[in-house]
């Protein structure tokens, strides 16, 4: 039986791309998903990219992993993560490692790490940044947990992480929930970045009267200088995109409503508890919340402005 150096359970796009990234770097990857068709589909579509070991039961998945076993969980934060841990932990042996690579709350990670440590297992909360493309081509990875777990897991993560000047964007950031705490703050900062981009667009559109295609060119220019970044790059791409159904600028057609997974809100809550002023992140989080109240925003637009009399 082929043994895998690491396993991934939860094969939605992020989990699938992380598994493909590992396989592309020469690591044999065990695959498991609650819905078997996702496991079969990954092997059928991407089996040529590396060595995949499909497993269709929890026990089979555990049995094909090399010791110490390294099991990456890529499912929705909260109850779903707890359910996966409860399913696999009884099948593991002392020294094995469970890695939660989702956007979990760091307090949940601390709880899980303490519970599994009592059973002789390592639990690593690893922040993974870069989205679906980053997971495939090289993410930034922020693992917490014990130093012992990182000694075993670190070389794999550093291998698949993004590189800057030859250095991997991956480091052991601290014990128990430190990895997910760092990822939480990282996401909060990104909320603020995105709000700045939105307000820049609003000024260019509302105050200067630029059309989206022209604003796209402005952002492309910014992306060649100090503001060079993924967010500026994709903003330019979105602003230049035309809706095929209407022929209008896509940004004028798409619903102006942003969702959130909670990391920005958690960052603000912790800032309040610690007495740390993070007003930019707080206002960006409120703006995201406001975007979801489309009825209130429509009503506000109909209000009369201040009188000059």
HELIX and SHEET records of a PDB file:
HELIX    1   1 UNK A   13  UNK A   24  1                                  12    
HELIX    2   2 UNK A   36  UNK A   46  1                                  11    
HELIX    3   3 UNK A   47  UNK A   49  5                                   3    
HELIX    4   4 UNK A   58  UNK A   63  1                                   6    
HELIX    5   5 UNK A   79  UNK A   89  1                                  11    
HELIX    6   6 UNK A  106  UNK A  117  1                                  12    
HELIX    7   7 UNK A  131  UNK A  137  1                                   7    
HELIX    8   8 UNK A  147  UNK A  160  1                                  14    
HELIX    9   9 UNK A  178  UNK A  202  1                                  25    
HELIX   10  10 UNK A  203  UNK A  207  3                                   5    
HELIX   11  11 UNK A  212  UNK A  222  1                                  11    
HELIX   12  12 UNK A  230  UNK A  240  1                                  11    
HELIX   13  13 UNK A  250  UNK A  253  1                                   4    
HELIX   14  14 UNK A  263  UNK A  274  1                                  12    
HELIX   15  15 UNK A  279  UNK A  291  1                                  13    
HELIX   16  16 UNK A  294  UNK A  301  1                                   8    
SHEET    1   A 8 UNK A  52  UNK A  54  0                                        
SHEET    2   A 8 UNK A  29  UNK A  32  1                                        
SHEET    3   A 8 UNK A   6  UNK A   9  1                                        
SHEET    4   A 8 UNK A  70  UNK A  73  1                                        
SHEET    5   A 8 UNK A  97  UNK A 100  1                                        
SHEET    6   A 8 UNK A 122  UNK A 129  1                                        
SHEET    7   A 8 UNK A 140  UNK A 143 -1                                        
SHEET    8   A 8 UNK A 170  UNK A 172  1                                        
SHEET    1   B 2 UNK A 163  UNK A 164  0                                        
SHEET    2   B 2 UNK A 167  UNK A 168 -1                                        
END                                                                             
